[in-house]
């Protein structure tokens, strides 16, 4: 299995001013392609630090990709560092200059003189054209490694990798791809998952866990030579053991079993030709935001309301004033009435509601911060779930959002679509 290393650079990255999203994206793409990616390296804007990182990576890896430092300013040193690593100098690339000028003209902007710096590339390097921005990349062979240098702007980096670099990787390397599966779970913690699955370990199968709040992912990685029959058996063992904690699976050939929780809900509603409405209090529109992030959600999402005050719950959702007076807004009864009210007002088939105390203030001995009630109204019944969540306000709101969507998912699991309805 060929080895790839990823270099990221920039003082803003190592100082924490921005999050490096390039390295995780590249690691996933390279792993899926069949590379082993054992190391990510991040360095600041010092030319000799960058040079050293490039040289060391090129001694360990078969492929090195470096993002960032190709801009026109005085703290962009990647081309210079790469030239030093090769023991050569920079040369002016006339075609690169023409492409930079063309890009500025396309944006109807005057090109500053400093942008000429971007056309100076290491002698002997191959230019990698950037049709999505002003900074050309370049590629070169150093020691055992084929090295590619791309802009740090994620949109440009991704486009250059997909259109230029990945096709060349497939040509250069004989890659045997293994199979990767990711079980996306909710309602169970990382340590509990490890305990649940500990006896299923297989010496040839790599098992990993990743907490990506508010979900936890269980990753299975099968080597290329692993037999299909054995892989199916191992996969099914994990799938059966994980049970209803799994809300989607990445890596299957069928594309209708992956995605985030909102996508899962959307698929189910679409398959059932059903609609949904949402009434929120403590989550402040986060459930609705998750649902509307799904393309095509207008086919199954009717409407949403953020009814934060008691008055709005009474006025918009017809929550009974006596109920609010007797048990309070944070209660199972109010959650149920909120779900019933938005379902009735919207004419939807299903409705979800949230009400709770997200903190940091507002809690009491009987209802501490983190107390949340979720409601689900259907044509025939109304259900609720009581939660005791922990964390700060954003954490509680995110947990409640996931739990609300999961309540509907679990209802769908208990009420599968009748594939063969009785004939009249």
C-alpha positions as CSV (number, residue, x, y, z in Angstrom):
1,X,0.0,0.0,0.0
2,X,1.5,3.3,-1.0
3,X,2.1,5.9,1.7
4,X,0.9,9.5,1.5
5,X,1.7,12.4,3.8
6,X,-0.2,15.7,4.1
7,X,1.5,19.1,4.8
8,X,-0.5,22.2,5.9
9,X,1.1,25.5,6.5
10,X,0.4,28.9,7.8
11,X,0.7,30.8,11.0
12,X,-3.0,31.2,11.1
13,X,-3.4,27.4,11.2
14,X,-0.8,26.6,13.9
15,X,-2.1,29.5,16.0
16,X,-5.6,28.2,15.9
17,X,-7.0,31.3,14.1
18,X,-8.5,29.1,11.4
19,X,-9.3,25.4,11.3
20,X,-7.4,23.3,8.8
21,X,-10.2,21.5,6.9
22,X,-7.9,20.6,4.0
23,X,-6.0,17.9,5.7
24,X,-9.0,15.8,6.9
25,X,-10.6,16.1,3.4
26,X,-7.4,15.0,1.7
27,X,-6.9,12.2,4.1
28,X,-10.3,10.8,3.5
29,X,-9.9,11.0,-0.3
30,X,-6.5,9.4,-0.2
31,X,-7.6,6.7,2.1
32,X,-10.6,5.9,-0.1
33,X,-8.2,5.8,-3.0
34,X,-6.1,3.1,-1.4
35,X,-3.2,5.1,0.3
36,X,-2.0,4.7,3.8
37,X,-2.0,8.2,5.4
38,X,0.1,7.9,8.6
39,X,1.0,11.5,9.2
40,X,-0.3,15.1,8.9
41,X,2.2,17.9,9.5
42,X,1.5,21.5,10.1
43,X,4.2,24.2,10.0
44,X,4.2,28.0,10.2
45,X,5.3,30.6,7.7
46,X,9.0,30.1,8.0
47,X,10.8,29.1,4.8
48,X,13.3,26.7,6.4
49,X,10.6,25.0,8.5
50,X,8.6,24.4,5.4
51,X,11.7,23.2,3.5
52,X,12.5,20.7,6.3
53,X,8.9,19.4,6.4
54,X,8.9,18.8,2.7
55,X,12.3,17.1,2.7
56,X,11.4,14.8,5.6
57,X,8.0,13.9,4.2
58,X,9.6,13.1,0.8
59,X,11.9,10.6,2.5
60,X,9.1,8.7,4.2
61,X,6.2,8.8,1.7
62,X,5.5,7.9,-1.9
63,X,3.2,10.9,-2.3
64,X,3.2,14.3,-0.5
65,X,0.6,17.0,-0.9
66,X,1.1,20.4,0.6
67,X,-1.6,23.1,0.8
68,X,-1.1,26.8,1.4
69,X,1.6,29.4,1.0
70,X,1.1,30.0,-2.8
71,X,-0.2,33.5,-2.4
72,X,1.4,36.8,-3.5
73,X,2.3,38.2,-0.1
74,X,5.6,38.3,1.8
75,X,4.6,35.4,4.1
76,X,4.0,32.9,1.3
77,X,7.1,30.8,1.1
78,X,6.0,27.4,-0.4
79,X,7.6,27.8,-3.8
80,X,10.8,29.1,-2.3
81,X,10.9,26.3,0.3
82,X,10.3,23.6,-2.4
83,X,13.1,25.0,-4.5
84,X,15.4,24.8,-1.6
85,X,14.4,21.3,-0.8
86,X,15.2,20.4,-4.5
87,X,18.5,22.3,-4.4
88,X,17.4,24.6,-7.2
89,X,16.0,28.1,-7.9
90,X,12.8,29.7,-9.0
91,X,12.1,30.4,-12.7
92,X,9.4,32.6,-14.2
93,X,6.5,30.7,-15.9
94,X,5.1,32.9,-18.6
95,X,2.0,30.7,-19.1
96,X,1.3,30.8,-15.4
97,X,1.5,34.6,-15.5
98,X,-1.0,34.7,-18.4
99,X,-3.4,32.5,-16.5
100,X,-3.2,34.8,-13.4
101,X,-3.8,37.9,-15.6
102,X,-6.7,36.1,-17.2
103,X,-8.3,35.2,-13.9
104,X,-8.1,38.9,-12.7
105,X,-9.7,40.0,-16.0
106,X,-12.5,37.4,-15.5
107,X,-13.1,39.0,-12.0
108,X,-13.0,42.4,-13.6
109,X,-10.2,43.4,-11.3
110,X,-6.8,45.0,-11.8
111,X,-3.9,42.7,-11.0
112,X,-1.6,44.1,-8.4
113,X,2.1,43.9,-9.2
114,X,2.8,41.6,-6.2
115,X,0.8,38.8,-7.9
116,X,3.6,38.3,-10.3
117,X,5.3,36.4,-7.5
118,X,2.8,33.5,-8.0
119,X,4.3,32.8,-11.5
120,X,7.7,32.0,-10.1
121,X,7.9,28.2,-9.7
122,X,10.8,25.8,-8.8
123,X,13.0,25.0,-11.7
124,X,12.0,21.5,-13.1
125,X,8.6,21.6,-11.5
126,X,5.4,20.9,-13.5
127,X,2.8,23.6,-13.3
128,X,-0.6,22.6,-12.1
129,X,-3.2,24.9,-13.6
130,X,-5.7,26.5,-11.3
131,X,-8.9,27.4,-13.1
132,X,-10.7,28.4,-9.9
133,X,-8.3,31.0,-8.5
134,X,-5.2,33.0,-9.1
135,X,-2.5,30.8,-7.5
136,X,-1.1,28.0,-9.8
137,X,0.1,24.9,-8.1
138,X,3.1,22.7,-9.1
139,X,4.3,19.2,-8.9
140,X,7.8,17.7,-8.6
141,X,9.7,14.5,-7.8
142,X,11.8,14.7,-4.6
143,X,13.6,11.6,-3.3
144,X,11.0,8.8,-3.4
145,X,8.0,11.0,-3.4
146,X,5.8,12.7,-6.0
147,X,5.0,16.0,-4.4
148,X,2.1,18.3,-5.2
149,X,1.6,21.9,-4.0
150,X,-1.8,23.4,-4.1
151,X,-3.4,26.6,-2.8
152,X,-4.8,26.6,0.8
153,X,-8.2,27.9,-0.3
154,X,-10.4,24.8,0.2
155,X,-12.5,25.3,-2.9
156,X,-9.5,25.7,-5.1
157,X,-7.6,22.8,-3.5
158,X,-10.5,20.4,-3.8
159,X,-11.1,21.2,-7.5
160,X,-7.4,20.9,-8.3
161,X,-7.1,17.6,-6.5
162,X,-10.3,16.1,-8.1
163,X,-9.6,17.3,-11.6
164,X,-5.8,17.0,-11.9
165,X,-4.1,15.2,-9.0
166,X,-6.3,12.2,-8.3
167,X,-6.4,11.1,-12.0
168,X,-2.6,11.3,-12.0
169,X,-2.3,9.3,-8.8
170,X,-4.4,6.5,-10.4
171,X,-2.0,6.5,-13.3
172,X,1.2,6.6,-11.3
173,X,0.4,4.1,-8.5
174,X,-0.8,0.5,-8.6
175,X,-3.4,0.8,-5.9
176,X,-5.4,-2.0,-4.4
177,X,-8.4,-0.5,-2.6
178,X,-9.7,-2.1,0.5
179,X,-13.3,-1.5,1.7
180,X,-14.3,1.0,4.3
181,X,-17.5,1.2,6.2
182,X,-18.7,3.8,8.7
183,X,-21.6,3.2,11.0
184,X,-23.0,6.5,12.2
185,X,-24.6,6.2,15.6
186,X,-26.5,8.2,18.1
187,X,-27.7,7.6,21.6
188,X,-24.6,5.9,22.8
189,X,-21.1,7.1,23.8
190,X,-17.7,6.2,22.4
191,X,-16.6,4.1,25.4
192,X,-19.9,2.3,25.5
193,X,-19.6,1.4,21.9
194,X,-16.1,0.0,22.4
195,X,-17.4,-2.2,25.3
196,X,-20.4,-3.3,23.2
197,X,-18.1,-4.4,20.3
198,X,-15.0,-5.6,22.0
199,X,-15.5,-9.3,21.3
200,X,-16.1,-8.9,17.6
201,X,-12.5,-7.9,16.9
202,X,-10.9,-9.5,13.8
203,X,-7.1,-9.4,13.5
204,X,-7.2,-8.4,9.8
205,X,-10.0,-5.8,10.2
206,X,-9.1,-2.3,11.5
207,X,-11.7,-1.0,14.0
208,X,-11.8,2.7,14.9
209,X,-14.1,5.1,16.7
210,X,-14.6,8.8,16.1
211,X,-16.7,11.1,18.3
212,X,-18.1,13.7,16.0
213,X,-20.7,15.4,18.3
214,X,-23.6,14.8,18.4
215,X,-22.9,11.4,16.8
216,X,-20.2,8.7,17.2
217,X,-18.8,6.9,14.2
218,X,-17.7,3.3,14.2
219,X,-15.2,2.6,11.3
220,X,-14.4,-0.7,9.8
221,X,-11.5,-1.0,7.3
222,X,-11.0,-4.2,5.4
223,X,-7.7,-5.0,3.6
224,X,-7.8,-5.4,-0.2
225,X,-7.3,-9.2,-0.1
226,X,-10.1,-9.8,2.4
227,X,-12.7,-12.2,0.9
228,X,-16.1,-10.8,0.0
229,X,-17.8,-13.6,1.9
230,X,-15.9,-13.0,5.1
231,X,-16.3,-9.3,4.8
232,X,-20.1,-9.7,4.6
233,X,-20.1,-11.9,7.7
234,X,-17.9,-9.5,9.7
235,X,-20.0,-6.5,8.6
236,X,-23.3,-8.2,9.5
237,X,-22.0,-9.1,13.0
238,X,-21.2,-5.4,13.7
239,X,-24.4,-4.2,12.1
240,X,-26.5,-6.6,14.2
241,X,-24.7,-5.8,17.4
242,X,-25.1,-2.0,16.9
243,X,-28.8,-2.3,16.3
244,X,-30.9,0.8,16.3
245,X,-28.0,3.0,17.5
246,X,-27.1,3.1,13.8
247,X,-28.9,5.8,11.8
248,X,-26.8,5.5,8.6
249,X,-23.9,3.6,7.0
250,X,-21.3,5.1,4.8
251,X,-19.5,2.9,2.2
252,X,-22.3,0.7,1.0
253,X,-22.9,0.4,-2.7
254,X,-26.5,1.4,-2.2
255,X,-26.6,5.2,-1.8
256,X,-29.9,5.3,0.1
257,X,-28.4,4.2,3.5
258,X,-25.9,7.0,4.1
259,X,-26.1,10.6,5.0
260,X,-26.7,12.7,8.2
261,X,-29.7,12.4,10.4
262,X,-31.7,15.0,8.5
263,X,-31.1,13.2,5.2
264,X,-32.2,10.0,6.7
265,X,-35.5,11.6,7.9
266,X,-36.0,13.2,4.5
267,X,-35.6,9.9,2.7
268,X,-38.1,8.3,5.0
269,X,-40.7,11.0,4.6
270,X,-40.2,11.0,0.8
271,X,-40.6,7.2,0.6
272,X,-43.8,7.5,2.7
273,X,-45.1,10.5,0.7
274,X,-45.5,12.2,4.1
275,X,-44.9,15.7,5.4
276,X,-43.4,17.1,8.6
277,X,-43.7,20.3,10.6
278,X,-41.6,21.5,13.6
279,X,-42.3,23.6,16.7
280,X,-39.3,24.6,18.7
281,X,-38.5,26.4,21.9
282,X,-35.1,25.5,23.4
283,X,-33.5,24.5,20.1
284,X,-34.3,27.9,18.6
285,X,-34.8,26.8,15.0
286,X,-31.9,24.3,14.9
287,X,-34.2,21.3,14.0
288,X,-35.7,23.3,11.1
289,X,-32.2,24.4,10.0
290,X,-31.0,20.8,9.9
291,X,-34.0,19.7,7.8
292,X,-33.8,22.6,5.4
293,X,-30.1,21.9,4.8
294,X,-31.3,18.8,2.9
295,X,-31.7,19.4,-0.9
296,X,-35.3,18.9,-1.9
297,X,-36.7,19.3,1.6
298,X,-39.5,21.4,0.3
299,X,-41.1,18.2,-0.9
300,X,-41.7,17.0,2.6
301,X,-41.2,19.8,5.0
302,X,-44.3,21.9,5.6
303,X,-43.2,24.6,8.0
304,X,-41.5,25.4,11.3
305,X,-42.2,27.8,14.2
306,X,-39.9,29.0,17.0
307,X,-42.3,29.6,19.9
308,X,-40.0,30.7,22.6
309,X,-42.4,32.5,24.9
310,X,-45.5,31.1,26.6
311,X,-47.6,33.7,24.7
312,X,-46.3,32.4,21.4
313,X,-47.0,28.8,22.4
314,X,-50.6,29.8,23.2
315,X,-51.1,32.0,20.2
316,X,-49.5,29.9,17.4
317,X,-49.8,26.4,18.7
318,X,-52.9,26.6,20.9
319,X,-51.1,25.3,23.9
320,X,-53.5,25.4,26.9
321,X,-52.8,28.3,29.3
322,X,-53.9,26.0,32.2
323,X,-51.3,23.5,31.2
324,X,-48.5,26.1,31.2
325,X,-49.7,27.4,34.6
326,X,-49.9,23.9,36.1
327,X,-46.8,22.1,34.8
328,X,-44.8,24.8,33.1
329,X,-43.5,25.2,29.6
330,X,-40.7,22.6,30.1
331,X,-42.9,19.6,30.5
332,X,-44.1,16.5,28.6
333,X,-47.6,17.9,28.4
334,X,-46.5,21.1,26.7
335,X,-44.1,19.2,24.3
336,X,-47.1,17.1,23.2
337,X,-49.4,20.0,22.8
338,X,-46.8,21.9,20.8
339,X,-46.4,19.0,18.4
340,X,-50.2,18.6,18.1
341,X,-50.6,22.3,17.5
342,X,-48.1,22.6,14.7
343,X,-49.3,19.5,13.1
344,X,-52.9,20.8,13.2
345,X,-51.9,24.2,11.9
346,X,-49.8,23.0,9.1
347,X,-51.8,20.0,8.0
348,X,-48.7,17.8,8.1
349,X,-48.6,14.1,8.7
350,X,-45.9,14.3,11.4
351,X,-44.8,17.0,13.8
352,X,-41.9,17.4,16.2
353,X,-41.5,19.7,19.1
354,X,-38.8,20.7,21.6
355,X,-39.0,22.5,24.9
356,X,-36.4,22.7,27.6
357,X,-33.8,24.6,29.6
358,X,-30.6,25.1,27.6
359,X,-28.9,27.2,30.3
360,X,-26.7,28.5,31.6
361,X,-29.6,30.0,33.7
362,X,-33.2,29.1,34.2
363,X,-32.7,25.7,35.9
364,X,-34.2,24.6,39.2
365,X,-34.0,21.7,41.6
366,X,-36.9,19.9,39.9
367,X,-35.9,21.0,36.4
368,X,-32.2,21.6,36.2
369,X,-30.4,22.9,33.2
370,X,-30.4,20.2,30.5
371,X,-34.0,19.2,31.1
372,X,-35.6,18.8,27.7
373,X,-38.8,17.3,26.4
374,X,-39.4,16.3,22.8
375,X,-42.8,15.7,21.3
376,X,-43.9,13.7,18.3
377,X,-47.4,13.9,16.9
378,X,-48.8,11.5,14.3
379,X,-52.2,11.0,12.9
380,X,-53.3,8.7,15.7
381,X,-50.9,9.2,18.6
382,X,-48.6,11.7,20.4
383,X,-45.4,10.6,22.0
384,X,-42.7,12.3,24.1
385,X,-39.2,11.7,25.3
386,X,-37.7,13.2,28.5
387,X,-34.0,14.0,28.4
388,X,-31.4,15.0,31.0
389,X,-28.6,16.5,28.9
390,X,-25.3,17.8,30.0
391,X,-22.9,20.5,28.6
392,X,-23.1,24.1,27.8
393,X,-25.9,25.8,25.9
394,X,-24.8,25.0,22.4
395,X,-24.1,21.4,23.4
396,X,-27.5,21.0,24.9
397,X,-29.2,22.5,21.9
398,X,-27.3,20.3,19.5
399,X,-28.1,17.2,21.6
400,X,-31.8,18.1,21.7
401,X,-31.8,18.7,18.0
402,X,-30.4,15.3,17.2
403,X,-32.6,13.6,19.8
404,X,-35.7,15.2,18.2
405,X,-34.9,13.9,14.8
406,X,-33.9,10.5,16.2
407,X,-37.3,10.2,17.9
408,X,-38.9,10.4,14.5
409,X,-36.4,7.9,13.0
410,X,-37.1,5.4,15.7
411,X,-40.8,5.8,15.1
412,X,-40.2,5.0,11.4
413,X,-38.2,1.9,12.4
414,X,-41.2,0.7,14.6
415,X,-43.6,1.5,11.7
416,X,-42.0,0.2,8.5
417,X,-43.5,1.0,5.2
418,X,-45.9,-1.7,4.0
419,X,-44.2,-2.9,0.8
420,X,-47.1,-5.1,-0.2
421,X,-50.3,-3.5,1.0
422,X,-53.4,-5.7,1.1
423,X,-55.5,-5.7,-2.1
424,X,-59.1,-4.5,-2.0
